[in-house]
Amino acid sequence: MNASLTHLPPHTRRPRLAGHIRVRAGFTLPEVLATLLLVAIVLPSVMQGISLATAAAGTARQRSEATALAESKLNELVATNQWQSGGLSGDFGEQWREYSWQAEVQSWVEPSARQLQVHVVWTARGRNYDVVLSTLVYSAPPVTSGTATPAAGSTGGTQP
């Protein structure tokens, strides 16, 4: 190796040849501008996609909560027979204050059956959403005095 290059660090000990310019690694101005242009075009689309995905996730969460609340209210109305009385609307209390419910009973093909529907409604981002669940409920025929109704499992026939 050349004696005049020994005092330089090892990575710079290459001798310079006459007429050659040392090339430095890096980006040119057109490359940087092209990259910035690409980022300026792609970034708003990516941000809009993230925004839409976040909104969809929020709506899915609210729809899931509303469905669970509707199922709970439907089960409560059936278990307590409240569906047979008036006042079939309300809210779910302080914990679920953005949701409200309304129930309606409709006739069914079979006279003793009714269709019970529970609507849960909420508003998000200035738009109204709702979930509807329904089930069939049976009302027992009214028992009149002096008339015996057969017990469960009996055939209703006469005994010998």
Secondary structure, 3 states (H helix, E strand, C coil): CCHHHCCCCHHHCCCCCCCCCCCCCCCCHHHHHHHHHHHHHHHHHHHHHHHHHHHHHHHHHHHHHHHHHHHHHHHHHHHHCHHHCCCCEEECCCCCCCCEEEEEEEECCCCCEEEEEEEEEEEECCEEEEEEEEEEEECCCCCCCCCCCCCCCCCCCCCC
